[in-house]
Amino acid sequence: MSAAASQALAQKYACVACHQPATKVVGPSWKDIRARYGEGQGAAAQLAAGIRAGSSGKWGAMPMPPQMQVPEADARVLGQWLVDGAK
């Protein structure tokens, strides 16, 4: 999927309400997410799982709520997009 299409998914699922490319808003920036998870094997899958299941304690006190409305396939695309630098 193209970067523009992946970015459109981030808009569609309101990821941008809490995350921005280079600045922390409510949650970490996409740049910081990539820096933490890197390009290692399984990073995109781990991010996709975190999108759908949510998490707490990974980025401070603010939890990431589960985003079960994001289909698994779209979560995988978003996870890969983050690993690729969210460009």
N, CA, C and O atoms as a Maestro MAE file, in Angstrom:
{
 s_m_m2io_version
 :::
 2.0.0
}

f_m_ct {
 s_m_title
 :::
 protein
 m_atom[348] {
  # First column is atom index #
  i_m_mmod_type
  r_m_x_coord
  r_m_y_coord
  r_m_z_coord
  i_m_residue_number
  s_m_chain_name
  s_m_pdb_residue_name
  s_m_pdb_atom_name
  i_m_atomic_number
  :::
  1 25 0.847 -1.170 0.000 1 A "MET " " N  " 7
  2 3 0.000 0.000 0.000 1 A "MET " " CA " 6
  3 2 0.893 1.233 0.000 1 A "MET " " C  " 6
  4 15 1.951 1.239 0.628 1 A "MET " " O  " 8
  5 25 0.474 2.253 -0.690 2 A "SER " " N  " 7
  6 3 1.282 3.472 -0.780 2 A "SER " " CA " 6
  7 2 1.291 4.216 0.551 2 A "SER " " C  " 6
  8 15 0.422 4.018 1.401 2 A "SER " " O  " 8
  9 25 2.288 5.071 0.709 3 A "ALA " " N  " 7
  10 3 2.382 5.875 1.926 3 A "ALA " " CA " 6
  11 2 1.161 6.775 2.067 3 A "ALA " " C  " 6
  12 15 0.655 6.967 3.173 3 A "ALA " " O  " 8
  13 25 0.687 7.324 0.955 4 A "ALA " " N  " 7
  14 3 -0.494 8.196 1.004 4 A "ALA " " CA " 6
  15 2 -1.725 7.421 1.464 4 A "ALA " " C  " 6
  16 15 -2.530 7.936 2.240 4 A "ALA " " O  " 8
  17 25 -1.873 6.195 0.991 5 A "ALA " " N  " 7
  18 3 -3.015 5.370 1.400 5 A "ALA " " CA " 6
  19 2 -2.905 5.000 2.880 5 A "ALA " " C  " 6
  20 15 -3.909 4.974 3.591 5 A "ALA " " O  " 8
  21 25 -1.695 4.715 3.339 6 A "SER " " N  " 7
  22 3 -1.490 4.400 4.753 6 A "SER " " CA " 6
  23 2 -1.797 5.614 5.618 6 A "SER " " C  " 6
  24 15 -2.410 5.494 6.678 6 A "SER " " O  " 8
  25 25 -1.372 6.767 5.160 7 A "GLN " " N  " 7
  26 3 -1.651 8.009 5.881 7 A "GLN " " CA " 6
  27 2 -3.159 8.260 5.937 7 A "GLN " " C  " 6
  28 15 -3.673 8.749 6.943 7 A "GLN " " O  " 8
  29 25 -3.858 7.926 4.866 8 A "ALA " " N  " 7
  30 3 -5.314 8.067 4.844 8 A "ALA " " CA " 6
  31 2 -5.963 7.150 5.885 8 A "ALA " " C  " 6
  32 15 -6.965 7.523 6.496 8 A "ALA " " O  " 8
  33 25 -5.401 5.959 6.092 9 A "LEU " " N  " 7
  34 3 -5.920 5.070 7.136 9 A "LEU " " CA " 6
  35 2 -5.727 5.695 8.520 9 A "LEU " " C  " 6
  36 15 -6.608 5.600 9.375 9 A "LEU " " O  " 8
  37 25 -4.583 6.329 8.736 10 A "ALA " " N  " 7
  38 3 -4.329 6.987 10.022 10 A "ALA " " CA " 6
  39 2 -5.352 8.094 10.263 10 A "ALA " " C  " 6
  40 15 -5.758 8.334 11.400 10 A "ALA " " O  " 8
  41 25 -5.764 8.761 9.199 11 A "GLN " " N  " 7
  42 3 -6.818 9.781 9.302 11 A "GLN " " CA " 6
  43 2 -8.169 9.119 9.549 11 A "GLN " " C  " 6
  44 15 -8.915 9.530 10.438 11 A "GLN " " O  " 8
  45 25 -8.475 8.106 8.769 12 A "LYS " " N  " 7
  46 3 -9.770 7.423 8.848 12 A "LYS " " CA " 6
  47 2 -10.051 6.898 10.253 12 A "LYS " " C  " 6
  48 15 -11.168 7.028 10.755 12 A "LYS " " O  " 8
  49 25 -9.049 6.310 10.883 13 A "TYR " " N  " 7
  50 3 -9.236 5.716 12.201 13 A "TYR " " CA " 6
  51 2 -8.878 6.678 13.340 13 A "TYR " " C  " 6
  52 15 -8.777 6.268 14.496 13 A "TYR " " O  " 8
  53 25 -8.689 7.946 13.008 14 A "ALA " " N  " 7
  54 3 -8.448 9.014 13.988 14 A "ALA " " CA " 6
  55 2 -7.173 8.818 14.809 14 A "ALA " " C  " 6
  56 15 -7.088 9.295 15.941 14 A "ALA " " O  " 8
  57 25 -6.195 8.129 14.255 15 A "CYS " " N  " 7
  58 3 -4.899 7.980 14.929 15 A "CYS " " CA " 6
  59 2 -4.290 9.358 15.196 15 A "CYS " " C  " 6
  60 15 -3.604 9.573 16.194 15 A "CYS " " O  " 8
  61 25 -4.563 10.284 14.270 16 A "VAL " " N  " 7
  62 3 -3.978 11.622 14.347 16 A "VAL " " CA " 6
  63 2 -4.529 12.443 15.509 16 A "VAL " " C  " 6
  64 15 -3.985 13.501 15.825 16 A "VAL " " O  " 8
  65 25 -5.594 11.976 16.146 17 A "ALA " " N  " 7
  66 3 -6.110 12.682 17.322 17 A "ALA " " CA " 6
  67 2 -5.117 12.591 18.481 17 A "ALA " " C  " 6
  68 15 -5.070 13.483 19.328 17 A "ALA " " O  " 8
  69 25 -4.332 11.527 18.522 18 A "CYS " " N  " 7
  70 3 -3.372 11.316 19.611 18 A "CYS " " CA " 6
  71 2 -1.919 11.260 19.155 18 A "CYS " " C  " 6
  72 15 -1.012 11.430 19.969 18 A "CYS " " O  " 8
  73 25 -1.687 11.023 17.867 19 A "HIS " " N  " 7
  74 3 -0.325 10.849 17.351 19 A "HIS " " CA " 6
  75 2 -0.080 11.776 16.164 19 A "HIS " " C  " 6
  76 15 -0.952 11.960 15.315 19 A "HIS " " O  " 8
  77 25 1.110 12.353 16.118 20 A "GLN " " N  " 7
  78 3 1.537 13.201 15.008 20 A "GLN " " CA " 6
  79 2 2.906 12.719 14.528 20 A "GLN " " C  " 6
  80 15 3.579 11.968 15.232 20 A "GLN " " O  " 8
  81 25 3.319 13.146 13.337 21 A "PRO " " N  " 7
  82 3 4.583 12.645 12.787 21 A "PRO " " CA " 6
  83 2 5.801 12.840 13.690 21 A "PRO " " C  " 6
  84 15 6.566 11.898 13.899 21 A "PRO " " O  " 8
  85 25 5.991 14.043 14.227 22 A "ALA " " N  " 7
  86 3 7.236 14.297 14.954 22 A "ALA " " CA " 6
  87 2 7.034 14.881 16.346 22 A "ALA " " C  " 6
  88 15 8.012 15.157 17.041 22 A "ALA " " O  " 8
  89 25 5.786 15.074 16.768 23 A "THR " " N  " 7
  90 3 5.527 15.687 18.071 23 A "THR " " CA " 6
  91 2 4.619 14.816 18.924 23 A "THR " " C  " 6
  92 15 3.664 14.221 18.426 23 A "THR " " O  " 8
  93 25 4.920 14.748 20.194 24 A "LYS " " N  " 7
  94 3 4.048 14.030 21.131 24 A "LYS " " CA " 6
  95 2 2.795 14.872 21.334 24 A "LYS " " C  " 6
  96 15 2.884 16.072 21.595 24 A "LYS " " O  " 8
  97 25 1.642 14.251 21.215 25 A "VAL " " N  " 7
  98 3 0.374 14.924 21.489 25 A "VAL " " CA " 6
  99 2 -0.151 14.261 22.766 25 A "VAL " " C  " 6
  100 15 0.303 14.595 23.860 25 A "VAL " " O  " 8
  101 25 -1.080 13.348 22.644 26 A "VAL " " N  " 7
  102 3 -1.524 12.536 23.777 26 A "VAL " " CA " 6
  103 2 -0.625 11.306 23.866 26 A "VAL " " C  " 6
  104 15 -0.164 10.924 24.942 26 A "VAL " " O  " 8
  105 25 -0.391 10.701 22.708 27 A "GLY " " N  " 7
  106 3 0.494 9.549 22.611 27 A "GLY " " CA " 6
  107 2 1.796 9.945 21.940 27 A "GLY " " C  " 6
  108 15 1.966 11.095 21.537 27 A "GLY " " O  " 8
  109 25 2.711 9.004 21.819 28 A "PRO " " N  " 7
  110 3 4.011 9.295 21.214 28 A "PRO " " CA " 6
  111 2 3.890 9.632 19.729 28 A "PRO " " C  " 6
  112 15 2.924 9.258 19.063 28 A "PRO " " O  " 8
  113 25 4.894 10.346 19.235 29 A "SER " " N  " 7
  114 3 4.930 10.660 17.800 29 A "SER " " CA " 6
  115 2 5.229 9.393 17.009 29 A "SER " " C  " 6
  116 15 5.744 8.416 17.552 29 A "SER " " O  " 8
  117 25 4.904 9.421 15.742 30 A "TRP " " N  " 7
  118 3 5.207 8.284 14.873 30 A "TRP " " CA " 6
  119 2 6.716 8.078 14.806 30 A "TRP " " C  " 6
  120 15 7.191 6.945 14.730 30 A "TRP " " O  " 8
  121 25 7.466 9.175 14.833 31 A "LYS " " N  " 7
  122 3 8.931 9.092 14.808 31 A "LYS " " CA " 6
  123 2 9.443 8.345 16.048 31 A "LYS " " C  " 6
  124 15 10.324 7.492 15.943 31 A "LYS " " O  " 8
  125 25 8.888 8.670 17.216 32 A "ASP " " N  " 7
  126 3 9.312 8.006 18.452 32 A "ASP " " CA " 6
  127 2 8.911 6.531 18.467 32 A "ASP " " C  " 6
  128 15 9.653 5.687 18.971 32 A "ASP " " O  " 8
  129 25 7.742 6.226 17.916 33 A "ILE " " N  " 7
  130 3 7.304 4.828 17.841 33 A "ILE " " CA " 6
  131 2 8.283 4.033 16.991 33 A "ILE " " C  " 6
  132 15 8.700 2.940 17.374 33 A "ILE " " O  " 8
  133 25 8.649 4.583 15.835 34 A "ARG " " N  " 7
  134 3 9.602 3.891 14.959 34 A "ARG " " CA " 6
  135 2 10.952 3.728 15.649 34 A "ARG " " C  " 6
  136 15 11.580 2.673 15.552 34 A "ARG " " O  " 8
  137 25 11.397 4.773 16.346 35 A "ALA " " N  " 7
  138 3 12.689 4.699 17.034 35 A "ALA " " CA " 6
  139 2 12.690 3.585 18.086 35 A "ALA " " C  " 6
  140 15 13.701 2.907 18.267 35 A "ALA " " O  " 8
  141 25 11.582 3.398 18.766 36 A "ARG " " N  " 7
  142 3 11.521 2.363 19.800 36 A "ARG " " CA " 6
  143 2 11.412 0.971 19.196 36 A "ARG " " C  " 6
  144 15 12.083 0.045 19.651 36 A "ARG " " O  " 8
  145 25 10.580 0.815 18.182 37 A "TYR " " N  " 7
  146 3 10.328 -0.522 17.632 37 A "TYR " " CA " 6
  147 2 11.271 -0.882 16.497 37 A "TYR " " C  " 6
  148 15 11.466 -2.063 16.210 37 A "TYR " " O  " 8
  149 25 11.859 0.118 15.844 38 A "GLY " " N  " 7
  150 3 12.823 -0.127 14.782 38 A "GLY " " CA " 6
  151 2 12.260 -0.917 13.624 38 A "GLY " " C  " 6
  152 15 11.056 -0.922 13.368 38 A "GLY " " O  " 8
  153 25 13.156 -1.576 12.940 39 A "GLU " " N  " 7
  154 3 12.790 -2.342 11.754 39 A "GLU " " CA " 6
  155 2 12.952 -3.835 11.993 39 A "GLU " " C  " 6
  156 15 12.940 -4.619 11.043 39 A "GLU " " O  " 8
  157 25 13.101 -4.232 13.232 40 A "GLY " " N  " 7
  158 3 13.346 -5.632 13.544 40 A "GLY " " CA " 6
  159 2 12.236 -6.549 13.083 40 A "GLY " " C  " 6
  160 15 11.101 -6.132 12.855 40 A "GLY " " O  " 8
  161 25 12.598 -7.799 12.956 41 A "GLN " " N  " 7
  162 3 11.630 -8.805 12.542 41 A "GLN " " CA " 6
  163 2 10.480 -8.826 13.543 41 A "GLN " " C  " 6
  164 15 10.700 -8.914 14.751 41 A "GLN " " O  " 8
  165 25 9.295 -8.747 13.051 42 A "GLY " " N  " 7
  166 3 8.119 -8.785 13.900 42 A "GLY " " CA " 6
  167 2 7.669 -7.439 14.434 42 A "GLY " " C  " 6
  168 15 6.637 -7.361 15.101 42 A "GLY " " O  " 8
  169 25 8.419 -6.367 14.156 43 A "ALA " " N  " 7
  170 3 8.053 -5.047 14.683 43 A "ALA " " CA " 6
  171 2 6.689 -4.598 14.166 43 A "ALA " " C  " 6
  172 15 5.862 -4.115 14.940 43 A "ALA " " O  " 8
  173 25 6.449 -4.754 12.872 44 A "ALA " " N  " 7
  174 3 5.170 -4.321 12.298 44 A "ALA " " CA " 6
  175 2 4.012 -5.119 12.885 44 A "ALA " " C  " 6
  176 15 2.955 -4.559 13.176 44 A "ALA " " O  " 8
  177 25 4.204 -6.419 13.061 45 A "ALA " " N  " 7
  178 3 3.153 -7.264 13.641 45 A "ALA " " CA " 6
  179 2 2.898 -6.887 15.095 45 A "ALA " " C  " 6
  180 15 1.752 -6.883 15.545 45 A "ALA " " O  " 8
  181 25 3.952 -6.573 15.824 46 A "GLN " " N  " 7
  182 3 3.810 -6.165 17.221 46 A "GLN " " CA " 6
  183 2 3.033 -4.853 17.312 46 A "GLN " " C  " 6
  184 15 2.169 -4.699 18.175 46 A "GLN " " O  " 8
  185 25 3.337 -3.917 16.429 47 A "LEU " " N  " 7
  186 3 2.610 -2.652 16.410 47 A "LEU " " CA " 6
  187 2 1.150 -2.861 16.033 47 A "LEU " " C  " 6
  188 15 0.259 -2.268 16.641 47 A "LEU " " O  " 8
  189 25 0.903 -3.697 15.037 48 A "ALA " " N  " 7
  190 3 -0.474 -3.978 14.616 48 A "ALA " " CA " 6
  191 2 -1.275 -4.571 15.769 48 A "ALA " " C  " 6
  192 15 -2.425 -4.194 15.991 48 A "ALA " " O  " 8
  193 25 -0.671 -5.490 16.496 49 A "ALA " " N  " 7
  194 3 -1.354 -6.098 17.642 49 A "ALA " " CA " 6
  195 2 -1.642 -5.049 18.711 49 A "ALA " " C  " 6
  196 15 -2.706 -5.067 19.330 49 A "ALA " " O  " 8
  197 25 -0.697 -4.138 18.928 50 A "GLY " " N  " 7
  198 3 -0.886 -3.079 19.914 50 A "GLY " " CA " 6
  199 2 -1.970 -2.094 19.525 50 A "GLY " " C  " 6
  200 15 -2.669 -1.558 20.384 50 A "GLY " " O  " 8
  201 25 -2.109 -1.856 18.237 51 A "ILE " " N  " 7
  202 3 -3.171 -0.965 17.763 51 A "ILE " " CA " 6
  203 2 -4.524 -1.555 18.147 51 A "ILE " " C  " 6
  204 15 -5.378 -0.863 18.699 51 A "ILE " " O  " 8
  205 25 -4.708 -2.822 17.854 52 A "ARG " " N  " 7
  206 3 -6.012 -3.454 18.099 52 A "ARG " " CA " 6
  207 2 -6.261 -3.770 19.576 52 A "ARG " " C  " 6
  208 15 -7.382 -3.612 20.058 52 A "ARG " " O  " 8
  209 25 -5.241 -4.208 20.288 53 A "ALA " " N  " 7
  210 3 -5.423 -4.635 21.681 53 A "ALA " " CA " 6
  211 2 -5.241 -3.505 22.687 53 A "ALA " " C  " 6
  212 15 -5.724 -3.588 23.816 53 A "ALA " " O  " 8
  213 25 -4.535 -2.436 22.269 54 A "GLY " " N  " 7
  214 3 -4.208 -1.376 23.204 54 A "GLY " " CA " 6
  215 2 -3.035 -1.784 24.082 54 A "GLY " " C  " 6
  216 15 -2.528 -2.901 23.973 54 A "GLY " " O  " 8
  217 25 -2.608 -0.880 24.948 55 A "SER " " N  " 7
  218 3 -1.502 -1.174 25.860 55 A "SER " " CA " 6
  219 2 -1.497 -0.134 26.974 55 A "SER " " C  " 6
  220 15 -2.170 0.893 26.888 55 A "SER " " O  " 8
  221 25 -0.738 -0.415 28.004 56 A "SER " " N  " 7
  222 3 -0.560 0.574 29.067 56 A "SER " " CA " 6
  223 2 0.838 0.434 29.637 56 A "SER " " C  " 6
  224 15 1.410 -0.656 29.678 56 A "SER " " O  " 8
  225 25 1.371 1.556 30.073 57 A "GLY " " N  " 7
  226 3 2.675 1.564 30.704 57 A "GLY " " CA " 6
  227 2 3.862 1.593 29.770 57 A "GLY " " C  " 6
  228 15 4.999 1.670 30.235 57 A "GLY " " O  " 8
  229 25 3.641 1.535 28.468 58 A "LYS " " N  " 7
  230 3 4.762 1.533 27.523 58 A "LYS " " CA " 6
  231 2 5.288 2.939 27.253 58 A "LYS " " C  " 6
  232 15 6.468 3.114 26.949 58 A "LYS " " O  " 8
  233 25 4.422 3.938 27.363 59 A "TRP " " N  " 7
  234 3 4.788 5.317 27.038 59 A "TRP " " CA " 6
  235 2 4.398 6.262 28.169 59 A "TRP " " C  " 6
  236 15 4.054 7.416 27.913 59 A "TRP " " O  " 8
  237 25 4.445 5.805 29.386 60 A "GLY " " N  " 7
  238 3 4.055 6.643 30.514 60 A "GLY " " CA " 6
  239 2 2.675 6.246 31.018 60 A "GLY " " C  " 6
  240 15 2.210 5.130 30.787 60 A "GLY " " O  " 8
  241 25 2.038 7.167 31.703 61 A "ALA " " N  " 7
  242 3 0.772 6.869 32.376 61 A "ALA " " CA " 6
  243 2 -0.420 6.748 31.431 61 A "ALA " " C  " 6
  244 15 -1.383 6.050 31.750 61 A "ALA " " O  " 8
  245 25 -0.378 7.403 30.290 62 A "MET " " N  " 7
  246 3 -1.522 7.406 29.377 62 A "MET " " CA " 6
  247 2 -1.610 6.076 28.622 62 A "MET " " C  " 6
  248 15 -0.692 5.733 27.876 62 A "MET " " O  " 8
  249 25 -2.699 5.326 28.804 63 A "PRO " " N  " 7
  250 3 -2.840 4.057 28.076 63 A "PRO " " CA " 6
  251 2 -3.260 4.280 26.628 63 A "PRO " " C  " 6
  252 15 -3.863 5.298 26.287 63 A "PRO " " O  " 8
  253 25 -2.932 3.322 25.800 64 A "MET " " N  " 7
  254 3 -3.418 3.287 24.415 64 A "MET " " CA " 6
  255 2 -4.679 2.432 24.454 64 A "MET " " C  " 6
  256 15 -4.600 1.230 24.709 64 A "MET " " O  " 8
  257 25 -5.850 3.037 24.205 65 A "PRO " " N  " 7
  258 3 -7.074 2.232 24.246 65 A "PRO " " CA " 6
  259 2 -7.137 1.264 23.070 65 A "PRO " " C  " 6
  260 15 -6.602 1.558 22.001 65 A "PRO " " O  " 8
  261 25 -7.776 0.124 23.251 66 A "PRO " " N  " 7
  262 3 -7.929 -0.823 22.142 66 A "PRO " " CA " 6
  263 2 -8.668 -0.171 20.976 66 A "PRO " " C  " 6
  264 15 -9.614 0.591 21.175 66 A "PRO " " O  " 8
  265 25 -8.234 -0.476 19.787 67 A "GLN " " N  " 7
  266 3 -8.848 0.064 18.572 67 A "GLN " " CA " 6
  267 2 -9.404 -1.096 17.747 67 A "GLN " " C  " 6
  268 15 -8.990 -1.322 16.610 67 A "GLN " " O  " 8
  269 25 -10.342 -1.820 18.337 68 A "MET " " N  " 7
  270 3 -10.894 -3.009 17.686 68 A "MET " " CA " 6
  271 2 -11.698 -2.676 16.434 68 A "MET " " C  " 6
  272 15 -11.989 -3.565 15.633 68 A "MET " " O  " 8
  273 25 -12.060 -1.402 16.256 69 A "GLN " " N  " 7
  274 3 -12.771 -1.018 15.039 69 A "GLN " " CA " 6
  275 2 -11.841 -1.017 13.826 69 A "GLN " " C  " 6
  276 15 -12.307 -0.969 12.688 69 A "GLN " " O  " 8
  277 25 -10.536 -1.070 14.064 70 A "VAL " " N  " 7
  278 3 -9.560 -1.132 12.974 70 A "VAL " " CA " 6
  279 2 -9.429 -2.599 12.565 70 A "VAL " " C  " 6
  280 15 -8.978 -3.423 13.360 70 A "VAL " " O  " 8
  281 25 -9.815 -2.929 11.341 71 A "PRO " " N  " 7
  282 3 -9.672 -4.321 10.894 71 A "PRO " " CA " 6
  283 2 -8.212 -4.773 10.975 71 A "PRO " " C  " 6
  284 15 -7.293 -3.969 10.822 71 A "PRO " " O  " 8
  285 25 -8.018 -6.047 11.214 72 A "GLU " " N  " 7
  286 3 -6.662 -6.590 11.354 72 A "GLU " " CA " 6
  287 2 -5.783 -6.241 10.159 72 A "GLU " " C  " 6
  288 15 -4.616 -5.890 10.332 72 A "GLU " " O  " 8
  289 25 -6.325 -6.334 8.958 73 A "ALA " " N  " 7
  290 3 -5.535 -6.026 7.756 73 A "ALA " " CA " 6
  291 2 -5.082 -4.568 7.759 73 A "ALA " " C  " 6
  292 15 -3.941 -4.275 7.400 73 A "ALA " " O  " 8
  293 25 -5.957 -3.661 8.157 74 A "ASP " " N  " 7
  294 3 -5.581 -2.244 8.208 74 A "ASP " " CA " 6
  295 2 -4.572 -1.989 9.325 74 A "ASP " " C  " 6
  296 15 -3.672 -1.165 9.165 74 A "ASP " " O  " 8
  297 25 -4.710 -2.681 10.449 75 A "ALA " " N  " 7
  298 3 -3.738 -2.540 11.537 75 A "ALA " " CA " 6
  299 2 -2.354 -2.994 11.071 75 A "ALA " " C  " 6
  300 15 -1.347 -2.381 11.425 75 A "ALA " " O  " 8
  301 25 -2.305 -4.066 10.278 76 A "ARG " " N  " 7
  302 3 -1.014 -4.531 9.736 76 A "ARG " " CA " 6
  303 2 -0.412 -3.480 8.808 76 A "ARG " " C  " 6
  304 15 0.793 -3.231 8.848 76 A "ARG " " O  " 8
  305 25 -1.239 -2.869 7.981 77 A "VAL " " N  " 7
  306 3 -0.755 -1.811 7.083 77 A "VAL " " CA " 6
  307 2 -0.209 -0.649 7.904 77 A "VAL " " C  " 6
  308 15 0.870 -0.135 7.609 77 A "VAL " " O  " 8
  309 25 -0.942 -0.236 8.927 78 A "LEU " " N  " 7
  310 3 -0.483 0.870 9.770 78 A "LEU " " CA " 6
  311 2 0.805 0.504 10.503 78 A "LEU " " C  " 6
  312 15 1.704 1.337 10.616 78 A "LEU " " O  " 8
  313 25 0.907 -0.717 10.999 79 A "GLY " " N  " 7
  314 3 2.129 -1.155 11.667 79 A "GLY " " CA " 6
  315 2 3.332 -1.107 10.742 79 A "GLY " " C  " 6
  316 15 4.404 -0.650 11.137 79 A "GLY " " O  " 8
  317 25 3.159 -1.575 9.516 80 A "GLN " " N  " 7
  318 3 4.257 -1.545 8.550 80 A "GLN " " CA " 6
  319 2 4.613 -0.112 8.177 80 A "GLN " " C  " 6
  320 15 5.788 0.219 8.020 80 A "GLN " " O  " 8
  321 25 3.610 0.727 8.037 81 A "TRP " " N  " 7
  322 3 3.825 2.139 7.710 81 A "TRP " " CA " 6
  323 2 4.650 2.810 8.801 81 A "TRP " " C  " 6
  324 15 5.552 3.591 8.498 81 A "TRP " " O  " 8
  325 25 4.355 2.517 10.065 82 A "LEU " " N  " 7
  326 3 5.134 3.085 11.168 82 A "LEU " " CA " 6
  327 2 6.578 2.594 11.127 82 A "LEU " " C  " 6
  328 15 7.506 3.381 11.316 82 A "LEU " " O  " 8
  329 25 6.773 1.307 10.882 83 A "VAL " " N  " 7
  330 3 8.122 0.741 10.778 83 A "VAL " " CA " 6
  331 2 8.889 1.378 9.618 83 A "VAL " " C  " 6
  332 15 10.100 1.584 9.700 83 A "VAL " " O  " 8
  333 25 8.175 1.684 8.549 84 A "ASP " " N  " 7
  334 3 8.801 2.298 7.371 84 A "ASP " " CA " 6
  335 2 9.054 3.789 7.544 84 A "ASP " " C  " 6
  336 15 9.565 4.433 6.627 84 A "ASP " " O  " 8
  337 25 8.713 4.342 8.680 85 A "GLY " " N  " 7
  338 3 8.986 5.753 8.944 85 A "GLY " " CA " 6
  339 2 7.782 6.656 8.813 85 A "GLY " " C  " 6
  340 15 7.928 7.875 8.898 85 A "GLY " " O  " 8
  341 25 6.592 6.106 8.607 86 A "ALA " " N  " 7
  342 3 5.344 6.880 8.529 86 A "ALA " " CA " 6
  343 2 5.477 8.067 7.589 86 A "ALA " " C  " 6
  344 15 5.136 9.197 7.939 86 A "ALA " " O  " 8
  345 25 5.976 7.796 6.396 87 A "LYS " " N  " 7
  346 3 6.173 8.872 5.411 87 A "LYS " " CA " 6
  347 2 5.070 8.862 4.390 87 A "LYS " " C  " 6
  348 15 5.063 9.692 3.481 87 A "LYS " " O  " 8
  :::
 }
 m_bond[347] {
  # First column is bond index #
  i_m_from
  i_m_to
  i_m_order
  :::
  1 1 2 1
  2 2 3 1
  3 3 4 2
  4 3 5 1
  5 5 6 1
  6 6 7 1
  7 7 8 2
  8 7 9 1
  9 9 10 1
  10 10 11 1
  11 11 12 2
  12 11 13 1
  13 13 14 1
  14 14 15 1
  15 15 16 2
  16 15 17 1
  17 17 18 1
  18 18 19 1
  19 19 20 2
  20 19 21 1
  21 21 22 1
  22 22 23 1
  23 23 24 2
  24 23 25 1
  25 25 26 1
  26 26 27 1
  27 27 28 2
  28 27 29 1
  29 29 30 1
  30 30 31 1
  31 31 32 2
  32 31 33 1
  33 33 34 1
  34 34 35 1
  35 35 36 2
  36 35 37 1
  37 37 38 1
  38 38 39 1
  39 39 40 2
  40 39 41 1
  41 41 42 1
  42 42 43 1
  43 43 44 2
  44 43 45 1
  45 45 46 1
  46 46 47 1
  47 47 48 2
  48 47 49 1
  49 49 50 1
  50 50 51 1
  51 51 52 2
  52 51 53 1
  53 53 54 1
  54 54 55 1
  55 55 56 2
  56 55 57 1
  57 57 58 1
  58 58 59 1
  59 59 60 2
  60 59 61 1
  61 61 62 1
  62 62 63 1
  63 63 64 2
  64 63 65 1
  65 65 66 1
  66 66 67 1
  67 67 68 2
  68 67 69 1
  69 69 70 1
  70 70 71 1
  71 71 72 2
  72 71 73 1
  73 73 74 1
  74 74 75 1
  75 75 76 2
  76 75 77 1
  77 77 78 1
  78 78 79 1
  79 79 80 2
  80 79 81 1
  81 81 82 1
  82 82 83 1
  83 83 84 2
  84 83 85 1
  85 85 86 1
  86 86 87 1
  87 87 88 2
  88 87 89 1
  89 89 90 1
  90 90 91 1
  91 91 92 2
  92 91 93 1
  93 93 94 1
  94 94 95 1
  95 95 96 2
  96 95 97 1
  97 97 98 1
  98 98 99 1
  99 99 100 2
  100 99 101 1
  101 101 102 1
  102 102 103 1
  103 103 104 2
  104 103 105 1
  105 105 106 1
  106 106 107 1
  107 107 108 2
  108 107 109 1
  109 109 110 1
  110 110 111 1
  111 111 112 2
  112 111 113 1
  113 113 114 1
  114 114 115 1
  115 115 116 2
  116 115 117 1
  117 117 118 1
  118 118 119 1
  119 119 120 2
  120 119 121 1
  121 121 122 1
  122 122 123 1
  123 123 124 2
  124 123 125 1
  125 125 126 1
  126 126 127 1
  127 127 128 2
  128 127 129 1
  129 129 130 1
  130 130 131 1
  131 131 132 2
  132 131 133 1
  133 133 134 1
  134 134 135 1
  135 135 136 2
  136 135 137 1
  137 137 138 1
  138 138 139 1
  139 139 140 2
  140 139 141 1
  141 141 142 1
  142 142 143 1
  143 143 144 2
  144 143 145 1
  145 145 146 1
  146 146 147 1
  147 147 148 2
  148 147 149 1
  149 149 150 1
  150 150 151 1
  151 151 152 2
  152 151 153 1
  153 153 154 1
  154 154 155 1
  155 155 156 2
  156 155 157 1
  157 157 158 1
  158 158 159 1
  159 159 160 2
  160 159 161 1
  161 161 162 1
  162 162 163 1
  163 163 164 2
  164 163 165 1
  165 165 166 1
  166 166 167 1
  167 167 168 2
  168 167 169 1
  169 169 170 1
  170 170 171 1
  171 171 172 2
  172 171 173 1
  173 173 174 1
  174 174 175 1
  175 175 176 2
  176 175 177 1
  177 177 178 1
  178 178 179 1
  179 179 180 2
  180 179 181 1
  181 181 182 1
  182 182 183 1
  183 183 184 2
  184 183 185 1
  185 185 186 1
  186 186 187 1
  187 187 188 2
  188 187 189 1
  189 189 190 1
  190 190 191 1
  191 191 192 2
  192 191 193 1
  193 193 194 1
  194 194 195 1
  195 195 196 2
  196 195 197 1
  197 197 198 1
  198 198 199 1
  199 199 200 2
  200 199 201 1
  201 201 202 1
  202 202 203 1
  203 203 204 2
  204 203 205 1
  205 205 206 1
  206 206 207 1
  207 207 208 2
  208 207 209 1
  209 209 210 1
  210 210 211 1
  211 211 212 2
  212 211 213 1
  213 213 214 1
  214 214 215 1
  215 215 216 2
  216 215 217 1
  217 217 218 1
  218 218 219 1
  219 219 220 2
  220 219 221 1
  221 221 222 1
  222 222 223 1
  223 223 224 2
  224 223 225 1
  225 225 226 1
  226 226 227 1
  227 227 228 2
  228 227 229 1
  229 229 230 1
  230 230 231 1
  231 231 232 2
  232 231 233 1
  233 233 234 1
  234 234 235 1
  235 235 236 2
  236 235 237 1
  237 237 238 1
  238 238 239 1
  239 239 240 2
  240 239 241 1
  241 241 242 1
  242 242 243 1
  243 243 244 2
  244 243 245 1
  245 245 246 1
  246 246 247 1
  247 247 248 2
  248 247 249 1
  249 249 250 1
  250 250 251 1
  251 251 252 2
  252 251 253 1
  253 253 254 1
  254 254 255 1
  255 255 256 2
  256 255 257 1
  257 257 258 1
  258 258 259 1
  259 259 260 2
  260 259 261 1
  261 261 262 1
  262 262 263 1
  263 263 264 2
  264 263 265 1
  265 265 266 1
  266 266 267 1
  267 267 268 2
  268 267 269 1
  269 269 270 1
  270 270 271 1
  271 271 272 2
  272 271 273 1
  273 273 274 1
  274 274 275 1
  275 275 276 2
  276 275 277 1
  277 277 278 1
  278 278 279 1
  279 279 280 2
  280 279 281 1
  281 281 282 1
  282 282 283 1
  283 283 284 2
  284 283 285 1
  285 285 286 1
  286 286 287 1
  287 287 288 2
  288 287 289 1
  289 289 290 1
  290 290 291 1
  291 291 292 2
  292 291 293 1
  293 293 294 1
  294 294 295 1
  295 295 296 2
  296 295 297 1
  297 297 298 1
  298 298 299 1
  299 299 300 2
  300 299 301 1
  301 301 302 1
  302 302 303 1
  303 303 304 2
  304 303 305 1
  305 305 306 1
  306 306 307 1
  307 307 308 2
  308 307 309 1
  309 309 310 1
  310 310 311 1
  311 311 312 2
  312 311 313 1
  313 313 314 1
  314 314 315 1
  315 315 316 2
  316 315 317 1
  317 317 318 1
  318 318 319 1
  319 319 320 2
  320 319 321 1
  321 321 322 1
  322 322 323 1
  323 323 324 2
  324 323 325 1
  325 325 326 1
  326 326 327 1
  327 327 328 2
  328 327 329 1
  329 329 330 1
  330 330 331 1
  331 331 332 2
  332 331 333 1
  333 333 334 1
  334 334 335 1
  335 335 336 2
  336 335 337 1
  337 337 338 1
  338 338 339 1
  339 339 340 2
  340 339 341 1
  341 341 342 1
  342 342 343 1
  343 343 344 2
  344 343 345 1
  345 345 346 1
  346 346 347 1
  347 347 348 2
  :::
 }
}
